[in-house]
Amino acid sequence: MEGRPDRRPAPRTRHGRQEDRVLKVVTVAAGLAFPHAAQAIRITRRTRPLAGGRWQTAASYAITSLAFGQATVAELQQWIRGHWQVEALHWVRSPGVPGPVA
């Protein structure tokens, strides 16, 4: 697996919290369960309230069929964030529709 270095920009401030995102992109070899996958991506997000407190860390994973050099890390990050914005709309519920039952 050939990896790119982590990109660590300064934490951003939005929605009442500090947020730090790091993408790690690696080229994958054959044998992955997704036949057209060329790269695997790990997104590590750290957040904490602006008032201070402990950082909370969460990791997400993605795959892409784009080969190394077809997209920059910044472009991948922008596409992934755009996808999350669309996914967030799926969580908007009508007042008459009940939510999931635990």
C-alpha positions in Angstrom: 0.0 0.0 0.0 1.4 3.3 -1.0 0.2 6.2 1.1 0.1 9.9 0.9 1.1 12.0 3.9 -1.6 13.2 6.2 -2.8 16.7 5.6 -3.4 18.6 8.8 -4.7 22.1 8.4 -5.5 24.3 11.3 -8.7 23.4 13.2 -11.8 25.3 11.9 -14.4 26.9 14.1 -18.0 26.4 13.1 -21.4 25.5 14.7 -20.1 26.3 18.2 -17.2 23.9 18.1 -13.6 23.5 16.9 -13.2 20.9 14.2 -10.1 19.2 12.8 -10.3 16.8 9.8 -7.4 14.7 8.5 -7.6 12.5 5.4 -5.2 9.6 4.8 -5.4 8.2 1.3 -3.8 4.9 0.3 -3.6 3.0 -3.0 -5.2 -0.5 -2.6 -4.2 -3.7 -4.3 -6.4 -6.4 -5.6 -8.3 -8.5 -3.1 -10.5 -5.7 -1.7 -14.2 -6.6 -1.7 -14.9 -3.8 -4.1 -13.5 -4.7 -7.5 -13.1 -1.2 -8.9 -11.6 0.4 -5.8 -8.3 2.1 -6.5 -7.9 4.0 -3.2 -9.1 3.8 0.3 -9.6 6.9 2.5 -9.7 7.3 6.2 -11.2 10.6 7.5 -10.4 11.3 11.1 -12.5 14.1 12.7 -11.8 15.7 16.0 -14.3 18.1 17.6 -14.6 20.0 20.9 -16.8 22.8 22.2 -15.5 26.3 21.8 -15.8 26.7 25.6 -13.1 24.0 25.9 -13.2 20.5 27.0 -12.1 17.1 25.7 -11.6 16.4 22.0 -13.9 13.7 20.6 -12.5 11.7 17.7 -14.4 9.7 15.1 -13.1 7.9 12.0 -14.9 7.3 8.7 -13.8 5.3 5.7 -14.5 5.7 2.0 -13.3 4.1 -1.2 -12.9 5.6 -4.7 -12.2 4.2 -8.2 -10.0 7.2 -8.9 -6.3 6.3 -9.2 -3.5 8.1 -7.5 -3.0 11.4 -9.3 -6.5 11.7 -10.7 -7.6 13.8 -7.7 -5.8 15.7 -5.0 -6.5 15.2 -1.3 -8.3 18.5 -1.3 -10.6 17.5 -4.1 -11.3 14.1 -2.4 -12.1 16.0 0.8 -14.5 18.4 -1.0 -16.3 15.5 -2.7 -16.7 13.6 0.6 -18.0 16.6 2.4 -20.5 17.2 -0.5 -21.7 13.6 -0.1 -22.2 14.1 3.6 -24.3 17.2 3.0 -26.6 15.1 0.7 -26.7 12.3 3.3 -27.7 14.8 6.0 -30.9 15.5 4.1 -32.0 11.9 4.5 -32.2 12.4 8.2 -34.7 15.3 7.9 -38.1 13.8 8.9 -41.6 15.0 8.4 -43.5 15.8 11.7 -46.0 13.0 10.9 -43.4 10.3 10.3 -42.3 8.4 13.4 -38.6 7.9 14.0 -36.8 4.6 14.5 -37.8 2.5 17.5 -35.0 1.3 19.7 
